[in-house]
Amino acid sequence: MVPNGWNRIALEKIAEVRSGVAKGKKGLKAPIEVPYLRVANVQDGHVDLTEVKTIEIEQDKLERYSLKYGDVLMNEGGDYDKLGRGDVWLGQIEPCLHQNHVFAVRPNQDIIDSFFLAALAASNYGKTYFLSCAKRSTNLASINSTQIKEFPVLVPPLPEQKKIAQILSTWDKAINTTEQLLANSQQQKKALMQQLLTGKKRLLDKNGVRFSGEFKRYHFSDLLEIDRKSLGSKTDPNLEFDYISLSDVGTGTILGALERHIFKTSPSRARRIVSPGDILLATVRPNLQGFAKVREQHEHCIASTGFAVLTPKKGTCGDYVYHYLFGSHITGQINALVVGTNYPAINSSDVSGLCIYCPHYEEQIEIAKVLNSSDELINALQQKLEALKQEKKALMQQLLTGKRRVLVS
């Protein structure tokens, strides 16, 4: 149902849909080299210009494929979340072309606002339409120019469009600011790790005296018990537990919703007994850094044998080891040990032999406190960012479909 005062109009009647330039044409006469945007540049809510390719094109074709300020870029293919979604070109590079897998939609600005159109294409309303049109190839999807042109655009009065776009822009600014703060915090933590975990920067002890002394080299087996406890053949077949599989662990996190199992019907990999304070180190695809701390809420969980379970010995700070796992020293060692291409992995003996440099126990604790504080800030920013995105998504659903109207002065 179209809201009062709004219209539903096919995109081709209110905008020109322009196809992009094809790459790799041979035999061009006097070609010039020009920047062009690919599917990879059309991101979620903005155009990513961190890596812009160039393409050769004949001079007389430049005008046909050049982008203009206010063009809405829409992907014809890719993963489902990005299909058809619009981003507005703000003329950061001139001239700039667009790839043949990216449509440039040039709106009639007297009828449709570019930012409103881009938001509508990115909303649930737009996604529902494009997904209904999509042709799937493996895990990718595609739409064609006819389907883009037939996109049924909801068109409120122009002042209302601009007001809606202005409101959503305020949310975009808050999201962008939080993303930048998050990126800065992650970069700062990375720099702190490089300084603190190598001894380049030393902290103060409880008496205000700066720590000193050499960082000593150890093997993991010197400081950690590895796979200390596992379920055996005598386990009660009716034992119930939450199972931590490889897919449940991301970089530094264990997902909250774990599957519940009974031992007699559980996966054969469900064997590792974990306790709070243990560290999970994924030995399958370890380059993805599926490493996480086991916390109180996971006390009675069972982990997959695809993890090495690291239990700190007396005199070893588990949080120090945990942070060290994400540093370049461990990453380099793991990369050198990985075997296999389709299922890259390391084994328990490899984990035992990993090397780590450690200061005295008291300094380990202080270093861990600093890095834990960085993690707390990063986690808070990640939660804030996710909340902002969810709130904007809900607001888009209301504003862009007319379920919630705005006042226009």
VEXVOMI-178750 format. One line per field, with one value per residue (C-alpha): residue number from 0; residue in three letters; x, y, z. Coordinates in nm, 4 decimals, always signed. Layout:
N
n <- [NUM ...] $
res <- [ALA ...] $
u <- [X ...] $
v <- [Y ...] $
w <- [Z ...] $
// end
This chain:
409
n <- [0 1 2 3 4 5 6 7 8 9 10 11 12 13 14 15 16 17 18 19 20 21 22 23 24 25 26 27 28 29 30 31 32 33 34 35 36 37 38 39 40 41 42 43 44 45 46 47 48 49 50 51 52 53 54 55 56 57 58 59 60 61 62 63 64 65 66 67 68 69 70 71 72 73 74 75 76 77 78 79 80 81 82 83 84 85 86 87 88 89 90 91 92 93 94 95 96 97 98 99 100 101 102 103 104 105 106 107 108 109 110 111 112 113 114 115 116 117 118 119 120 121 122 123 124 125 126 127 128 129 130 131 132 133 134 135 136 137 138 139 140 141 142 143 144 145 146 147 148 149 150 151 152 153 154 155 156 157 158 159 160 161 162 163 164 165 166 167 168 169 170 171 172 173 174 175 176 177 178 179 180 181 182 183 184 185 186 187 188 189 190 191 192 193 194 195 196 197 198 199 200 201 202 203 204 205 206 207 208 209 210 211 212 213 214 215 216 217 218 219 220 221 222 223 224 225 226 227 228 229 230 231 232 233 234 235 236 237 238 239 240 241 242 243 244 245 246 247 248 249 250 251 252 253 254 255 256 257 258 259 260 261 262 263 264 265 266 267 268 269 270 271 272 273 274 275 276 277 278 279 280 281 282 283 284 285 286 287 288 289 290 291 292 293 294 295 296 297 298 299 300 301 302 303 304 305 306 307 308 309 310 311 312 313 314 315 316 317 318 319 320 321 322 323 324 325 326 327 328 329 330 331 332 333 334 335 336 337 338 339 340 341 342 343 344 345 346 347 348 349 350 351 352 353 354 355 356 357 358 359 360 361 362 363 364 365 366 367 368 369 370 371 372 373 374 375 376 377 378 379 380 381 382 383 384 385 386 387 388 389 390 391 392 393 394 395 396 397 398 399 400 401 402 403 404 405 406 407 408] $
res <- [MET VAL PRO ASN GLY TRP ASN ARG ILE ALA LEU GLU LYS ILE ALA GLU VAL ARG SER GLY VAL ALA LYS GLY LYS LYS GLY LEU LYS ALA PRO ILE GLU VAL PRO TYR LEU ARG VAL ALA ASN VAL GLN ASP GLY HIS VAL ASP LEU THR GLU VAL LYS THR ILE GLU ILE GLU GLN ASP LYS LEU GLU ARG TYR SER LEU LYS TYR GLY ASP VAL LEU MET ASN GLU GLY GLY ASP TYR ASP LYS LEU GLY ARG GLY ASP VAL TRP LEU GLY GLN ILE GLU PRO CYS LEU HIS GLN ASN HIS VAL PHE ALA VAL ARG PRO ASN GLN ASP ILE ILE ASP SER PHE PHE LEU ALA ALA LEU ALA ALA SER ASN TYR GLY LYS THR TYR PHE LEU SER CYS ALA LYS ARG SER THR ASN LEU ALA SER ILE ASN SER THR GLN ILE LYS GLU PHE PRO VAL LEU VAL PRO PRO LEU PRO GLU GLN LYS LYS ILE ALA GLN ILE LEU SER THR TRP ASP LYS ALA ILE ASN THR THR GLU GLN LEU LEU ALA ASN SER GLN GLN GLN LYS LYS ALA LEU MET GLN GLN LEU LEU THR GLY LYS LYS ARG LEU LEU ASP LYS ASN GLY VAL ARG PHE SER GLY GLU PHE LYS ARG TYR HIS PHE SER ASP LEU LEU GLU ILE ASP ARG LYS SER LEU GLY SER LYS THR ASP PRO ASN LEU GLU PHE ASP TYR ILE SER LEU SER ASP VAL GLY THR GLY THR ILE LEU GLY ALA LEU GLU ARG HIS ILE PHE LYS THR SER PRO SER ARG ALA ARG ARG ILE VAL SER PRO GLY ASP ILE LEU LEU ALA THR VAL ARG PRO ASN LEU GLN GLY PHE ALA LYS VAL ARG GLU GLN HIS GLU HIS CYS ILE ALA SER THR GLY PHE ALA VAL LEU THR PRO LYS LYS GLY THR CYS GLY ASP TYR VAL TYR HIS TYR LEU PHE GLY SER HIS ILE THR GLY GLN ILE ASN ALA LEU VAL VAL GLY THR ASN TYR PRO ALA ILE ASN SER SER ASP VAL SER GLY LEU CYS ILE TYR CYS PRO HIS TYR GLU GLU GLN ILE GLU ILE ALA LYS VAL LEU ASN SER SER ASP GLU LEU ILE ASN ALA LEU GLN GLN LYS LEU GLU ALA LEU LYS GLN GLU LYS LYS ALA LEU MET GLN GLN LEU LEU THR GLY LYS ARG ARG VAL LEU VAL SER] $
u <- [+0.0000 +0.1412 +0.1313 -0.0916 +0.0787 +0.3430 +0.3749 +0.5268 +0.7182 +0.9489 +1.3077 +1.3549 +1.0815 +1.2591 +1.6264 +1.8669 +2.0275 +2.3752 +2.5788 +2.9523 +3.2652 +3.3978 +3.7557 +4.0207 +3.9114 +4.1924 +4.2754 +4.1722 +4.2644 +4.4667 +4.3467 +4.3715 +4.4025 +4.1207 +4.0231 +3.7185 +3.5047 +3.4444 +3.1951 +3.4582 +3.4449 +3.0686 +3.0404 +2.7700 +2.6619 +2.9715 +3.2102 +3.5423 +3.8295 +4.1187 +4.2015 +4.0887 +4.1979 +4.2467 +4.1251 +4.2121 +3.9372 +3.9156 +3.8769 +3.5424 +3.3927 +3.4893 +3.1688 +2.9478 +3.0973 +3.2027 +3.0272 +2.8636 +2.7982 +2.4770 +2.4905 +2.3705 +2.5952 +2.4158 +2.5839 +2.4528 +2.6294 +2.8136 +2.7069 +2.3436 +2.3904 +2.5367 +2.3081 +2.1565 +2.2311 +2.2991 +2.5822 +2.5937 +2.8948 +3.0218 +3.2773 +3.5888 +3.7782 +3.7164 +3.6874 +3.5956 +3.4287 +3.2305 +3.2829 +3.0345 +2.9173 +2.8171 +2.5226 +2.5263 +2.1712 +2.1365 +1.8185 +1.5941 +1.6687 +1.3323 +1.1584 +1.3908 +1.6723 +1.9932 +2.0420 +1.6800 +1.7057 +2.0319 +1.8801 +1.5671 +1.7769 +1.9744 +1.6646 +1.4673 +1.2263 +1.5052 +1.6694 +1.3390 +1.2889 +1.6423 +1.6598 +1.3350 +1.5025 +1.8411 +1.9890 +2.2147 +2.5511 +2.7159 +2.7200 +2.6831 +2.3792 +2.3147 +2.0506 +2.0313 +1.9643 +1.5981 +1.5398 +1.7179 +1.5003 +1.1839 +1.2697 +0.9419 +1.0590 +0.8475 +0.8436 +0.7304 +0.7170 +1.0702 +1.0878 +0.9929 +1.2600 +1.5255 +1.4148 +1.4307 +1.7753 +1.8905 +1.7741 +1.9479 +2.2612 +2.2782 +2.2844 +2.5473 +2.7690 +2.7353 +2.8145 +3.1153 +3.2481 +3.2169 +3.3818 +3.6742 +3.7048 +3.6993 +3.9655 +4.1835 +4.1434 +4.2333 +4.5398 +4.6429 +4.6126 +4.8227 +5.0929 +5.0760 +5.1183 +5.4219 +5.5798 +5.4752 +5.5126 +5.8650 +5.9983 +6.0399 +5.8143 +5.8313 +5.5583 +5.5868 +5.5602 +5.3407 +5.6166 +5.6346 +5.9656 +5.9990 +6.0328 +6.3690 +6.5414 +6.5449 +6.2415 +6.3146 +6.2347 +6.0092 +5.8214 +5.4464 +5.5008 +5.7171 +5.4372 +5.1155 +4.9450 +4.8054 +4.4833 +4.4982 +4.1567 +3.9402 +3.6267 +3.7133 +3.5366 +3.4065 +3.2164 +2.8501 +2.6638 +2.3860 +2.6204 +2.4737 +2.6900 +2.7120 +2.9496 +3.2063 +3.2717 +3.5245 +3.2478 +3.1515 +3.4822 +3.5744 +3.8723 +3.8647 +3.5015 +3.2939 +2.9398 +2.6635 +2.4225 +2.5986 +2.4413 +2.3356 +2.4433 +2.4292 +2.7606 +2.6320 +2.5015 +2.7490 +2.9972 +3.3106 +3.5194 +3.3353 +3.6002 +3.8050 +3.7142 +3.7573 +3.7719 +3.7576 +4.1005 +4.1846 +4.2620 +4.1236 +4.3605 +4.2078 +4.4514 +4.2359 +4.2721 +4.4737 +4.5450 +4.1850 +4.2879 +4.0023 +4.1514 +3.9456 +3.9512 +3.7247 +3.5147 +3.2908 +2.9812 +3.1643 +3.2719 +3.0836 +3.1272 +3.3097 +3.5259 +3.6135 +3.9404 +3.9988 +4.1224 +4.4301 +4.3196 +4.5932 +4.5942 +4.8457 +5.0857 +5.1658 +5.3690 +5.2248 +4.9684 +4.7056 +4.5926 +4.9499 +4.9711 +4.6289 +4.7303 +5.0622 +4.8745 +4.7613 +5.1102 +5.3274 +5.5737 +5.3160 +5.1490 +5.4796 +5.5488 +5.2002 +5.2170 +5.5447 +5.3898 +5.0555 +5.0116 +4.7380 +4.5580 +4.1880 +4.2034 +4.5141 +4.6045 +4.8740 +4.8931 +4.9319 +5.3071 +5.3344 +5.1486 +5.3765 +5.6803 +5.5601 +5.7981 +5.7051 +5.9075 +5.8017 +5.9104 +5.8761 +5.5277 +5.4444 +5.5201 +5.3138 +5.0164 +5.0615 +5.0974 +4.7824 +4.5899 +4.6779 +4.5826 +4.2641 +4.1623 +4.2175 +3.9974 +3.7224 +3.7210 +3.7190 +3.4342 +3.2311 +3.2786 +3.1858 +2.8647 +2.7842 +2.8457 +2.6222 +2.3475 +2.3682 +2.3451 +2.0449 +1.8695 +1.9334 +1.8037 +1.4810 +1.4437 +1.4967 +1.2209 +0.9848 +1.0810 +1.1428 +0.8094 +0.5978 +0.5040 +0.6485 +0.6105 +0.8365 +0.7429 +0.8608 +0.8865] $
v <- [+0.0000 +0.3386 +0.6058 +0.9081 +1.1647 +0.9179 +0.7430 +0.4143 +0.4664 +0.2411 +0.3610 +0.4071 +0.6749 +0.8970 +0.8161 +0.7117 +0.3724 +0.3759 +0.0592 +0.0574 +0.0178 -0.3306 -0.4069 -0.5531 -0.4338 -0.4574 -0.2491 +0.0844 +0.3935 +0.6484 +0.5246 +0.7286 +0.5832 +0.6762 +0.5641 +0.3371 +0.1913 -0.1817 -0.3819 -0.3878 -0.0074 +0.0060 -0.0607 -0.0488 +0.3132 +0.4688 +0.4430 +0.2924 +0.4692 +0.2996 +0.0965 +0.2416 +0.0682 +0.2335 +0.1369 +0.2382 +0.3993 +0.6012 +0.9759 +0.9970 +0.7344 +0.9254 +1.1282 +0.8209 +0.6378 +0.9221 +0.9541 +1.2786 +1.4113 +1.2566 +0.9381 +0.6388 +0.3341 -0.0023 -0.3437 -0.5975 -0.8892 -1.0074 -1.1416 -1.1057 -0.8256 -0.5911 -0.6747 -0.3619 -0.1497 +0.2136 +0.4481 +0.8119 +0.9313 +1.2597 +1.3394 +1.2677 +1.1771 +1.3460 +1.1985 +0.8545 +0.5656 +0.2658 -0.1023 -0.2986 -0.4802 -0.1475 +0.0574 +0.4354 +0.5571 +0.9279 +1.0548 +1.3330 +1.5634 +1.7395 +1.4129 +1.1948 +1.2832 +1.0817 +1.0149 +0.9091 +0.6708 +0.5196 +0.4656 +0.3071 +0.0642 -0.0302 -0.0772 -0.3970 -0.2709 -0.2584 -0.5817 -0.7689 -0.6575 -0.7310 -1.0682 -1.1680 -1.0866 -1.2416 -1.5287 -1.7357 -1.8766 -2.0744 -1.8277 -1.5199 -1.3470 -1.1219 -0.8907 -0.7245 -0.3752 -0.4508 -0.5490 -0.2347 -0.0211 -0.1882 -0.1252 +0.0148 +0.3326 +0.4788 +0.8530 +1.0950 +1.4705 +1.6003 +1.8082 +1.4959 +1.2925 +1.5468 +1.5569 +1.1767 +1.1756 +1.4436 +1.2388 +0.9246 +1.1285 +1.2223 +0.8527 +0.7891 +1.0546 +0.8925 +0.5520 +0.6873 +0.8628 +0.5438 +0.3398 +0.5830 +0.5703 +0.1910 +0.1814 +0.4223 +0.2149 -0.1056 +0.0632 +0.1974 -0.1477 -0.2928 -0.0317 -0.1023 -0.4747 -0.4095 -0.2020 -0.3888 -0.7478 -0.6871 -0.4828 -0.1659 +0.0075 -0.0842 -0.0137 +0.0835 -0.1672 -0.1174 +0.0960 +0.3271 +0.1819 +0.0962 -0.2749 -0.3915 -0.7149 -0.9251 -1.0883 -1.4616 -1.7082 -2.0049 -2.2778 -2.2965 -2.6309 -2.4526 -2.2164 -2.3931 -2.7272 -2.8253 -3.0287 -3.1150 -3.2824 -3.4641 -3.6762 -4.0468 -4.3728 -4.4004 -4.0727 -4.0956 -4.1357 -3.9081 -3.6241 -3.2955 -3.0017 -2.6955 -2.7564 -2.5020 -2.5859 -2.4193 -2.2072 -2.0755 -1.8947 -1.5737 -1.3499 -1.3140 -1.4184 -1.7270 -1.6975 -1.6856 -1.9360 -2.2735 -2.6053 -2.8394 -3.2043 -3.5397 -3.7263 -4.0468 -3.8549 -3.5657 -3.4929 -3.7076 -3.3908 -3.2826 -3.3942 -3.1064 -3.0116 -2.6400 -2.4272 -2.0506 -1.9013 -2.1485 -2.0226 -2.1793 -2.1837 -2.3093 -2.5531 -2.5765 -2.2696 -2.0977 -1.8083 -1.6940 -1.6445 -1.8338 -1.7705 -1.6850 -1.6811 -1.9231 -1.7236 -1.8160 -1.8690 -2.1449 -2.3410 -2.6605 -2.6468 -2.9000 -2.7772 -2.9345 -3.1230 -2.8671 -2.6446 -2.6682 -2.5843 -2.3852 -2.3846 -2.1439 -2.2991 -2.1291 -1.8136 -1.7560 -1.4840 -1.6304 -1.2903 -1.2058 -1.5280 -1.4596 -1.1165 -1.2543 -1.4986 -1.2093 -1.0625 -1.1015 -1.3319 -1.6104 -1.5418 -1.5943 -1.9217 -2.0583 -1.9644 -2.1546 -2.4662 -2.4852 -2.7878 -2.8516 -2.6123 -2.7065 -2.7781 -2.5998 -2.7021 -2.7439 -3.0199 -3.0298 -3.0876 -2.7753 -2.5783 -2.7132 -2.5933 -2.2385 -1.9810 -1.6816 -1.4061 -1.3181 -1.0742 -1.1489 -1.2552 -0.9172 -0.7335 -0.9847 -0.8958 -0.5201 -0.5582 -0.7710 -0.5047 -0.2365 -0.4557 -0.5741 -0.2095 -0.1579 -0.4586 -0.3238 +0.0049 -0.1765 -0.4033 -0.1049 +0.0729 -0.2434 -0.2758 +0.0929 +0.0602 -0.2451 -0.0676 +0.2396 +0.0243 -0.1656 +0.1555 +0.3114 -0.0021 +0.0110 +0.3826 +0.3252 +0.0658 +0.3216 +0.6355 +0.4949 +0.3158 +0.5949 +0.4032 +0.6989 +1.0438 +1.3424 +1.7055 +1.9327 +2.3023] $
w <- [+0.0000 -0.1055 +0.1678 +0.1181 -0.1047 -0.2275 -0.5640 -0.6755 -1.0023 -1.2049 -1.1715 -1.5486 -1.5514 -1.3004 -1.3637 -1.6354 -1.5758 -1.7275 -1.7818 -1.7123 -1.9178 -1.9905 -1.8905 -2.1161 -2.4596 -2.7138 -3.0179 -2.8673 -3.0687 -2.8687 -2.5284 -2.2076 -1.8563 -1.6168 -1.2615 -1.2441 -0.9669 -0.9240 -0.7201 -0.4424 -0.4202 -0.3681 +0.0033 +0.2685 +0.2699 +0.1158 -0.1770 -0.0661 -0.2423 -0.0625 -0.3738 -0.7050 -1.0263 -1.3650 -1.7083 -2.0633 -2.2708 -2.5901 -2.5406 -2.7208 -2.4848 -2.1699 -2.1414 -2.1859 -1.8883 -1.6573 -1.3243 -1.2158 -0.8664 -0.7359 -0.9440 -0.7423 -0.7869 -0.7803 -0.7986 -1.0469 -0.8770 -0.5698 -0.2334 -0.1386 +0.1151 -0.1470 -0.4386 -0.5928 -0.2884 -0.3686 -0.2791 -0.3912 -0.5907 -0.4461 -0.7160 -0.5101 -0.8289 -1.1624 -1.4139 -1.2825 -1.4642 -1.3411 -1.4156 -1.6268 -1.3119 -1.1537 -1.2803 -1.2491 -1.1875 -1.2709 -1.1021 -1.2271 -0.9344 -0.9757 -0.8838 -0.6801 -0.4387 -0.4846 -0.1138 -0.0670 -0.3649 -0.2362 +0.1079 -0.0404 -0.2464 +0.0680 +0.2837 +0.3408 +0.0754 -0.1846 -0.0721 -0.0927 -0.4526 -0.5714 -0.4004 -0.5726 -0.9063 -0.8327 -1.0258 -0.8076 -0.9135 -0.6295 -0.3380 -0.5587 -0.7072 -1.0058 -1.1487 -1.4904 -1.6213 -1.6947 -1.3313 -1.2138 -1.4432 -1.3161 -0.9483 -0.8057 -0.6337 -0.3548 -0.4247 -0.1541 -0.2208 -0.2788 +0.0457 +0.2419 +0.0602 +0.1502 +0.5138 +0.5367 +0.3740 +0.6185 +0.9194 +0.7926 +0.7193 +1.0885 +1.1752 +0.9089 +1.0653 +1.4080 +1.2572 +1.0648 +1.3763 +1.5813 +1.3056 +1.3041 +1.6839 +1.6656 +1.3946 +1.5945 +1.9127 +1.7287 +1.5800 +1.9199 +2.0741 +1.7939 +1.8626 +2.2371 +2.1744 +1.9591 +2.2353 +2.5497 +2.4296 +2.3030 +2.5959 +2.3900 +2.6417 +3.0113 +3.2665 +3.6343 +3.9171 +4.2268 +4.3829 +4.0823 +3.9644 +3.5959 +3.5239 +3.3929 +3.3004 +2.9885 +2.8296 +2.8394 +2.5631 +2.6462 +2.4665 +2.5254 +2.7005 +2.9604 +3.0608 +2.9673 +3.0027 +2.6645 +2.6349 +3.0029 +3.0281 +2.7737 +2.7865 +2.7632 +2.6856 +3.0445 +3.0240 +3.1283 +2.7954 +2.9256 +3.0185 +2.8868 +2.7863 +2.5645 +2.2769 +2.1554 +1.7897 +1.5604 +1.4061 +1.7521 +1.8055 +1.6293 +1.6915 +2.0695 +2.1171 +2.1940 +2.0626 +2.3198 +2.1610 +2.1822 +2.0841 +2.3642 +2.3314 +2.5098 +2.5058 +2.3424 +2.0378 +2.0382 +1.7565 +1.7768 +1.8127 +2.1307 +2.3794 +2.5262 +2.8850 +2.9466 +3.2621 +3.3216 +3.2568 +2.9798 +2.6298 +2.3129 +2.0162 +1.6914 +1.5316 +1.2173 +0.9938 +1.2679 +1.0314 +1.1007 +1.4660 +1.6275 +1.9704 +2.2796 +2.6589 +2.8450 +3.0904 +3.3846 +3.1676 +2.9750 +3.2833 +3.1975 +2.8211 +2.6050 +2.3177 +1.9854 +1.9400 +1.6659 +1.9490 +2.1633 +2.5191 +2.6935 +3.0747 +3.2339 +3.4834 +3.8143 +3.7523 +3.4049 +3.3363 +3.1038 +2.9777 +2.8780 +2.6727 +2.5215 +2.3918 +2.2705 +2.0438 +1.8231 +1.7795 +1.4729 +1.6521 +1.6995 +1.3629 +1.1836 +1.3658 +1.2929 +0.9250 +0.8952 +1.0532 +0.8736 +0.6475 +0.3930 +0.1603 +0.1719 +0.5458 +0.6778 +1.0301 +1.2935 +1.5562 +1.9352 +1.9209 +1.7042 +1.9706 +2.2451 +2.0530 +1.9852 +2.1321 +2.3451 +2.5109 +2.8649 +3.1351 +3.5061 +3.6231 +3.7851 +3.4611 +3.2638 +3.4847 +3.4349 +3.0574 +3.0497 +3.2462 +2.9904 +2.6944 +2.8684 +2.9093 +2.5368 +2.4645 +2.6903 +2.4987 +2.1639 +2.2745 +2.3967 +2.0629 +1.8715 +2.0731 +2.0207 +1.6470 +1.6187 +1.8164 +1.5899 +1.2779 +1.4112 +1.5160 +1.1741 +1.0023 +1.2027 +1.1310 +0.7573 +0.7553 +0.9103 +0.7180 +0.3700 +0.3493 +0.4953 +0.8111 +0.9983 +0.8479 +0.8981 +0.9438 +0.6648 +0.7487] $
// end
